[in-house]
Each structure stands twice: as C-alpha cells, then as structure tokens.
Amino acid sequence: MKELNLRKQIIKFSKLLNKTNLSPLRSGNISIRYKNGFLITPSGMKYETLKLKDIVFVDLKGNYKKSGNKPSSEWRFHKDIYINKKEAGAIVHCHSKDALVLSCIRKKIPAFHYMVAVAGGVDIRLAKYATYGTPELSKNIIIALKNRSACLIENHGQVASGKNLPDAFELAQEVEYLSSQYISCLRVGKPKILSSSLMNKVLAKVKSYKK
C-alpha cells in the first residue's frame, strides 16, 4: 500500500479510537509498518485534528526527522515490537476502560472463555509496569508478547498487533470486550478456567481458521 494511503488509514483508525471509546481524547497511539520502519501518530495531538503531514515516520533504529512533529511518546515499544515480531504489520495501543481496570488491579486475562485464544495463547498476559516511553516498558511488553499478539500493561492499558491495521484494531476491541466479560464474571464469583489442553485445541482451530 502506498504511503499516502497508510497515512489516511492511520488517521481513520485514530479517530475510531475516540468514536469506539477505545481511547479518550489524545490517549493511545497507532502505527503501521512501512519500509525500514513505521508510520506512527504524533505526540500530543487530538485525533480529530490530524492531517496527513502530521503522521511521523520512524526507522527501526529509532531515527525520525527532528524538524517535524515528534512521534508518539510510546514509539519505542512500537519499534521493538516490529523488530521482534516479523508478522506484525500494525499496532494499536489504547487505554480502553475495562482493559485499563484489569491492568490497574494487575490481573491478566486467564482462559475464562475460549476466545482468549484470539491473542495467540492460553491467556492474555500482563506486562510489568514501567514509566511510559522508556526502554524498560518496551522490554516488559516484548516479554509479555512472546507467542502473543496482545497483552495488558500494568497500570496503563493494552496493546495489540496484527498483520494490518484493521486486524490490530479488531483485536484491541476483542481484548477490551474480553476484559469487560472477565470483570463481570469476577463480580458474580470465581469463573471456571479452561485447561491448557482444552485451550490448545482451540488454538489449533483458531490458527487454521485464520489461514
């Protein structure tokens, strides 16, 4: 896809972050892999005001033009996800309400429902807390994303990756929905957790389904 179309797509889905309540105001960030780096939302700008020229290109060494907009403060973990996960074509990071609630009480999402498998494993892990934008946070997220395409981040929110931006955005929505369902289960009682053997059967079906 041409760079112009990728920039348009980032703006479209950035506005959807607000419209779908995945992230309020200026929180969260979106990127798409491009050439030897990625295109990412700028730092501190309201999504509704974004123009094509506002989207920032960052290479996989962390370089970007200093004369233009600064990339999102979270550009570092986007870079490291692209380096460590060759299958990742796009990333959505957001502060969606229920994923954030779970992250703040420091609970991962276990296999209370088989759809947890959409993130690639038997659970949706919780990355350890570190100050936003730091190498420490990036390292923690990479650990949580091993063999996963999404994770929660302690006292922060969630991050999801996909082969393209529509896939990554849909996964972020699914993580938020699962978070909401899990919180509802906890209100009623202790949910029954599916075993690893049962989840592995689901993972095999999900893998073949996505082909």
C-alpha positions in Angstrom: 0.0 0.0 0.0 1.3 3.5 -0.8 2.5 5.8 2.0 -0.4 8.2 1.4 -3.0 5.5 1.9 -1.2 4.3 5.0 -1.3 7.8 6.5 -5.0 8.0 5.6 -5.6 4.7 7.3 -3.8 5.7 10.5 -5.9 8.9 10.7 -9.2 6.9 10.1 -8.5 4.4 12.8 -7.1 7.1 15.2 -10.5 8.8 15.0 -12.1 5.4 15.6 -10.2 5.1 18.9 -12.3 8.0 20.2 -15.6 7.1 18.5 -15.5 3.5 19.8 -14.3 4.6 23.2 -11.1 2.5 23.0 -9.2 5.6 24.0 -10.4 9.0 25.0 -9.0 12.4 23.8 -5.3 12.1 22.9 -4.5 8.8 24.7 -3.2 5.8 22.9 -1.3 5.5 19.6 -1.4 3.7 16.3 1.3 2.7 13.8 1.8 0.7 10.6 5.0 -1.0 9.4 6.4 0.9 6.4 9.7 0.2 4.5 12.6 0.1 7.0 10.5 1.5 9.9 6.9 2.5 10.6 4.4 5.4 10.4 3.0 6.5 13.8 0.6 9.0 15.3 2.3 12.2 16.6 2.7 13.1 20.2 0.1 15.3 21.9 -2.3 15.9 19.0 -6.1 15.4 19.1 -7.0 12.7 16.6 -9.8 14.8 15.1 -7.2 17.4 14.1 -4.8 15.1 12.4 -3.6 15.8 8.9 -1.6 13.6 6.5 1.6 15.6 7.2 1.2 15.1 11.0 1.9 11.3 10.8 5.6 10.6 11.7 8.0 8.1 10.1 10.4 6.4 12.4 13.0 3.9 11.2 13.9 0.7 13.1 16.9 2.4 14.7 14.6 5.0 16.3 15.5 7.9 13.9 13.0 10.5 12.8 13.1 14.0 11.4 13.7 16.4 14.2 12.2 19.3 12.1 8.7 17.9 12.1 6.3 16.5 14.6 7.5 14.3 17.4 6.3 10.7 17.2 4.1 9.3 20.0 6.0 9.1 23.3 5.5 5.3 23.0 7.3 5.0 19.7 10.0 2.9 21.3 7.8 -0.2 22.0 6.3 0.1 18.6 9.8 -0.1 17.2 10.8 -3.1 19.3 7.6 -5.0 18.5 8.3 -4.6 14.8 11.8 -5.8 15.3 10.8 -8.8 17.4 7.6 -9.8 15.7 8.2 -10.0 11.9 4.5 -10.9 11.4 3.3 -7.6 12.9 2.2 -5.2 10.3 0.4 -2.7 12.6 0.0 -1.9 16.3 -2.8 -0.3 18.3 -2.1 0.9 21.9 -5.1 2.2 23.9 -6.4 2.9 27.3 -9.7 1.2 26.9 -11.8 1.3 30.1 -12.0 -2.4 31.2 -8.6 -3.4 30.0 -7.2 -0.5 32.0 -9.2 -1.6 35.1 -7.7 -5.0 34.9 -4.3 -3.6 34.4 -4.6 -1.4 37.4 -5.6 -4.3 39.7 -2.8 -6.2 38.0 -4.8 -9.1 36.7 -4.0 -10.9 33.4 -6.9 -12.4 31.5 -7.0 -16.2 32.0 -8.8 -18.7 29.9 -12.2 -18.0 31.4 -13.5 -18.1 27.8 -12.1 -19.8 24.7 -12.0 -16.5 22.8 -8.9 -15.6 24.8 -7.1 -17.6 22.1 -7.5 -14.8 19.6 -4.5 -13.2 21.2 -2.4 -16.3 20.4 -2.2 -18.2 23.7 -3.9 -19.7 26.7 -4.1 -16.3 28.4 -3.6 -12.6 27.8 -0.6 -11.7 29.8 0.1 -8.6 31.9 3.3 -6.7 31.1 5.1 -5.3 34.2 4.8 -1.6 34.9 7.5 0.9 33.9 7.3 4.6 33.1 5.8 5.3 29.7 8.1 5.8 26.7 11.1 4.1 28.5 13.3 1.2 27.3 12.2 -0.7 30.5 8.5 -0.6 29.4 9.4 -1.7 25.9 11.3 -4.7 27.3 8.4 -5.6 29.6 5.9 -5.5 26.7 8.1 -7.7 24.5 8.3 -10.3 27.2 4.5 -10.3 27.6 4.0 -10.5 23.9 6.1 -13.6 23.4 3.9 -16.0 21.4 1.1 -13.5 21.8 -0.3 -10.7 19.6 -1.8 -8.7 22.5 -1.2 -8.0 26.2 -2.3 -5.8 29.0 0.2 -3.3 30.6 0.2 -2.8 34.4 -1.5 0.5 35.4 -1.6 1.6 31.8 -3.8 -0.2 29.3 -3.4 -2.6 26.4 -1.5 -3.2 23.2 -2.5 -5.3 20.2 -0.7 -6.1 16.9 -1.9 -7.6 13.6 -1.0 -8.3 10.0 -2.6 -5.0 9.1 -4.3 -2.1 10.9 -7.9 -3.4 10.6 -6.8 -6.7 12.2 -4.9 -5.0 15.0 -7.8 -2.7 15.8 -10.3 -5.6 15.8 -8.0 -7.4 18.3 -7.8 -4.4 20.5 -11.6 -4.3 20.5 -11.7 -8.0 21.3 -9.3 -7.6 24.2 -11.5 -4.8 25.6 -14.6 -7.0 25.3 -12.9 -9.9 27.0 -11.8 -7.6 29.8 -15.4 -6.5 30.3 -16.7 -10.0 30.3 -14.0 -11.2 32.8 -14.7 -8.3 35.1 -18.4 -9.2 35.0 -17.5 -12.8 35.9 -15.5 -11.7 38.8 -18.4 -9.7 40.1 -20.6 -12.8 40.2 -18.0 -15.3 41.5 -14.8 -17.2 40.5 -15.0 -18.2 36.8 -14.0 -21.7 35.8 -10.7 -21.6 33.9 -10.3 -23.8 30.8 -7.3 -26.1 31.0 -4.3 -25.7 28.8 -5.2 -28.9 26.9 -8.6 -27.6 26.1 -7.2 -24.2 25.1 -4.6 -25.8 22.9 -7.4 -27.4 20.9 -9.0 -24.0 20.5 -5.6 -22.5 19.4 -5.2 -25.1 16.7 -8.7 -24.4 15.4 -8.1 -20.6 15.5 -4.8 -21.0 13.6 -6.5 -23.0 10.8 -9.4 -20.6 10.8 -7.2 -17.6 10.1 -5.5 -19.2 7.1 
